Amino acid sequence: MLYQLHEWQRALLTPFAHFADASAQLFSNPYSPLAYTPLSRRLAAGYELLYRLGKDYEKPAWDLPTTTLDGAEATVTEQIAAARPFCNLVHFVRTPMAPRKASARRKPDPTVLLVAPLSGHHATLLRDTVRALLPEHDVYVTDWIDARMVPQSAGPFHLADYVDYIRDFIRQLGPDVHVISVCQPTVPVLAAVSLMASDNDPKLPRSMIMMGGPIDPRKSPTQVNNLAKTKPYSWFENTLIHRVPPRFPGSGRKVYPGFLQHAGFVSMNPDRHLKSHYDFYLDLVRGDDDDAEAHRRFYDEYNAVLDMPAEYYLDTIRTVFQDFELPRGVWKVNGHLVKPSDIRSVALFTIEGELDDISGSGQTEAAQGLCSGIPADRKRHFTAPRCGHYGIFSGRRWREVICPQIAEFIRQHQDAA
């Protein structure tokens, strides 16, 4: 019922959002005489702020038309390399704009499987991650599908299914593939590689790069971890799970709605978001177009959320955040015990942010101890100074500090292989 109420509210707000957008244009468009009235800038700024607070945010585009390849510009096109009911594997194909000279030819760039989180936002949240990797890597990304768009005929989607998806994608791209997991997927990625190692799978990846994930949430618990521990499993099941309303393809499917996850994100730092919106209003009044556009880009991404399958969400709460089955060594996926100690040939690089308030210090590094079979010379850990959770994979520190280290690590173990 809560989901339906949310849709009714959205339907009620939509006309007001369109009115606010039209009014903002009326008081800012240079061809409108109202744009030259004394209070036009303030009125336009106020209306645009109302519009952005009330509008519905769709999934953003990747918007990565070009990159550099061997120092020259190349076009980038998105191709679906594999399609599953709940996820598309997207390949960013790079095509040089001019033929490369024979002397410039070199061995192919390393293949990277970038596993995006299924935790409320679309995979496009990793746009900056992909942009920085593209010049030196052949990049594939897991693009998770909004659960409300998946018909019930596709069946349920559990955490074990997530692990199976990752394992299938690794096998499709392997064995010369390097897997980068950001935040939530560090857990299912470690499970997938562990199960492959236990089966002596010849398609094991060359390396695993794990960034800001809850491998062991018992270490330095954050507000996110504490919520999962202070509430019983039944609370999550009875309070946060709702059925998709009739107007969507997934009508009737049980989901954890994206709008609830978004409300949770905002509630962690309400003052910061309030100040950001006020600063946006002031930027519009002052005519600071660059700062205003930066605000639009950020919230176009931040406010675009997706629904998660209820089975997957509840499995994650219990398995990862309440029972800690992975670090305790008791997690079974489809009856098979997950044993990270069986991994021996896959190099491991764990990365944390010093100021991460979602995955606390030591939670990702815990993979180093669990993967006891990997030789010490094939392991590395890095804590990014003055870096929060999103700074691990986006922004200046990601581009200038973290990404170069990942590229060097991948090259090292690609060449060794």
N, C-alpha and C positions, 0 to 999 in steps of 0.2 A: 504493500500500500504506500510506503514511503516513496518508492521509485515513481509511482503514478502521481503522487502529490508533487514531486519534483518536476515531472513533465508538465503538469498543469501550471505550475509556477513559471516554468520556462515559456510556455505558450502565452501566459499572461504578460510576461515581461517583453516578449519579442516586439510587439507593436511600439512599446515605449522606447525600446532600444533603437528601432528604425527612426522613430521621431527624433530622438536625441542625435542620431547620426546626421539626419537631414538638417537639423537646426545648427549643428556644428559647422556643416558646409555652408549654410546660409550666412553665418557670421564670420566666415574665414575666406570664402572664395573671392578672389579679386574682382570677379565680374558681378558680384552681388553688392548693391548699394549699402546693405546693412553692415558689410564688412568695414565700413569707414565711419561707423558711429563710435562715440567715445568709449563705450564698454564692450565693444565687439570682441576683443581678444579674450577678456574674462568670460564672456558668455560662451564663446566658441570652445574655450578650454573646459568650462564646466560641462557643457553638453557632450564633448568628446569623452570626458571622464565617465559620465553617466552611461554613455554608449558602451564603453569598454567594460564597465562593471556589469552591464545587463545583457550583453551579447552572448551568443552561443559560439564556443570555440571548436572548430573542426580540426582534424588531424593536419598539421602543417606539412608542406612539401619538403623534400630533402634540400632542394635548392642548391645543388652542387653541380653547376653546369660545366665547370672546367677545373683542371688541376695542372700541375707541371710534371713533365716526364722527361728525364734526362736534360733538365734545364730548359725545355721548350714547352709551350702551352699544348694541352691535350683536352679534348672534349670528354665529358663523363656522361654515360648513359646508364640507367637502371634497368637491369634485367632480372626476372624471377628465375633463379636457378633451381628452386624446388618449392612446391606449393603443398602445404598441409592445411587441414581445416582451421587450425588456430595460429598458424605462422607461415609467412613466406620468407624464403631465404633469398635475399636481394644481393645481386652482384653488381658492383660499380665498375663498369667496363670502361677502361681508359683507351682512347684512340688518339694518337698523335695527329695534330693538325697538318703537319708536314712530314713526309717520309724521313725516317732516320737514316743518316749516312751509315755505310757499312762499318766504319771505324767506331761508330757510337753504339753498335749493337753489343749487348752484354747478356748474361744469363738472366732468366726471368726473375722478377721480384718475388719475394716470399709471399705465400698465400696466407691471409689472415682471416680467421673466423671471429668476428666481433659479436659476442653474445650480449644482446641488449637486455636490460631488466624488464620483467613483466611485473611491474609494481605500481601501475597507475598512470604512467606517462607513456607516450608513444616512443618508438625507437628513434624517432627524429631528435629526441633529446640528446643523442650522441652525434649530432651533426658536426660539431667542432672536433670530436674524436675522429670521425671519418675523414674530415677535411685535412687534418694533420697527418693521417696515415697514408692517404692516397698517393702522394708523390713517390713513395718508396715501397708500397705494398699493394698486392692484389687483394682487395677488400670485399668480403662477404659479411652481411649483417642479418641477424634474425629480426624480422619485422613482425612483431606480434599483432594479431588481429583482435580488435575490440570484440569481447565475448558477446555483446548484444547484437553483433552482426553475424554470429555463427548460429545457424539453425539447430534446433534440438536434435535433429536427425543425425548430426555429426557426433553425438554422444558426449559423455563427460570428458573432462580434461583434468587429470590429477598431476601431482608433483612427479610421480613416476613417469607419466606421459611426457612431461617436460624433459626429463632425463633421457628418455628414448628419442625424442626429437633431436637433442644435442648429439647423441651418439650417432644417429643416422646422418646428420650433417657432417660430422667429423669423418665418418666413413666415406661419404660422398667426395669430400675434398682431400682426404688424407692419401698417403701418410705425411706428405710434406706440407702440413698445415700447422699454423701457430694459433692457439685459441686464446683470445682476450675476453675476459668476463668482467663486467662492471657491476658492482654492488650485489644485488640479490642472486644473479646467476652463478656467482662463484661456487655456491653450494651444489646445485645440480650439475655444473660442469665438472667439479671434482668427483662427484658420484659417477658421471658418465665415463670419465677417463679411468677411474678406479675399476669399474666393471669391465672395461675393455682390457685393462692390464691383467685382471684376474683371468680373463679368457684368452690371454696371449694373442690379442687381436693384432694382425699385421698393419692395420690402419691407424695405430696410435699416433697422436700428434707429436710434433717435434718439441713443442714447449707449451706451457700454460702460464699466462700472465693474469693474475688475479688482483683486482683493484677494489678496495673499500667494500669488502663483503663480509657477511656474518658467518664465517666458518665456525667460530666459537663465540656465540653471543654472551657467554658467561664472563668474558673478559671485558673490563671497562664498560659496563652496561650503560646504554644511552636511554633517553626518554622513550624511544621506539621499543627498545628491549624491555624496559620496565612495564610498559603498557601490556605487553604480551604475558608478562609474569603475574601482574596484579589482577588480571581478569581471567576467569575460568574459560575453558574452551567453549562451554555452552553459551557464554555471553556473546562471543564472536559469532557463533552459529545462529543465535536467536535475534541478535540486534543488528548485525551488519550485512546479513545475507538477504537479498530481495530478488523478486522475479522481474525479468525484463518486460516492460509494457508491450501491448499488442502492436504498436506501429513499427516495431523493429523486426528484422529477420529472425532474431533469436528470441522472439516472444515466448515467455514462459520459462526460459532458462534461468536457473539460479545463479546469481552473480554477486560479487562484491562491487557495488557501483563506484564508478570513477569519481562521482561528485562527493562521495563520502571520503574517499582517499584524499581528494583535493582539499576538503575541509580540514582533514587532519594535518596536511602539509602546512596550511595557512596558520592553524592554531599553534604550531610549534614556534612561530615567530610573527605574531600578529602585529606588533609594533613596527617591525621592519617593513611589512607590506603596506601598512597604513602610511608610513613615511614615504615609501616609494611612490605611492599614488599621489600624495600631496606634492612631492617633488615634480612629478609628471605634470601636474596642473600648473605649477610655477614655471616649468620649462616652456609650456605652451604659451603662457602669458608673456614671458620674456622673449619668446621667439627662438629658443635654443632647440633648433630642429634636430640636431644630431643626438642630443641627450633624450629628447622625446621619442625619436625613432628607436633608440636602443631599448627604451622602456617597452615600446610596442613589441619589438622582436622577442624580448624576454618573456613577456606575459602571453604572447600568442602561443608560445611553446609551453609555458608553465601551466596555463589554464586549459590546455587541451589534454583531456584525460580519457582513459578507456576503462571499461569494465573488465574485471578479472573473473574467470570461472570460479564458482564457489568451491568446488572440490579442490582445485589447486590452492586457493587462498587458505582454506582451512587446513589442508595438509601442511602448508608452509608454517602456519602458526604453531601447529602441534609439533611437527617434526624438527623444525629449525629453532623456534624461539621458546618453546615450552619444555620439550623433552630432550633437546640437545643431542639428538640421536647420532649425528655425524661425529662430533668430537668424542662421544662416549663409545663409539665403535659398535653400535647396535642397529644402525639403519639398514633396513632391507628394502630393496627395490625389486618388485615382482618376485619376491622370494629369495633374491640373491643378496648376500651381505656385501655392503660397500666397504672395501678395504683399501684405503689410500696407501698403506704400506706396500701393496703389491706393485705400485708404480715405481719403475726403476730407470727407464730410458728417457722419460719426458722431463725436460728442464722446467724449473719452477721459479717464477719471479712474482713476489707478492709486494703490493704497493699500498700504503696507507697515507692518509692526510693527518698532519699533526693536530688540526682543529676539527676533525670530522665529528659531527654531532649525531650522525646516523649509525655508522659502524665504528665503534670505539676502538681505541688503541689496543692492538694485540689480537683483535678479532680475525683479521685477514692473515696476519703473520702466523696464526695457529696452524695454517696449512703446512708450514715448514716442518713442524713436529709430527704431524699426522703422516706426511709423506716421508717416512723414515728410510724408505728404500732408495730414494734418490741420492746419489753421491753429493757431497758438500760442494764440489766444484761445479755442479749443475744447478745450484740454488743461489738465489739472491733476494734480498729484501731491501726496500727503500721506504723511508718515511719522509714525505714531502713537507718541508718546513713551512709554517704559516699558511697551510692549505686546508680548506674545508672539504666537505664531501664532494660538492659539484666541481671544485677546483682540481680534483684529481683527474677529471676527464674533459674539462672545458675551461677555456680562458688562457690567460698568459702563462701561468705556471705550468699548465698542461702542455702548451705548445713549446715552451722554451726549456723546461726542466725535465718533465716526465716522459713525453713522447720521444725525445732523442735517446733516453736510456732504454726505452722499450725497443726502439729500432736497432740499437746496438746489440741488445740481448738476443733479439731474433736473428740478426745477421750472424752473430757468434755461433749459435746453435744450428743455424741453417748450413753454414759453411762446414761445421764439424760433422754434420750428417753426410 
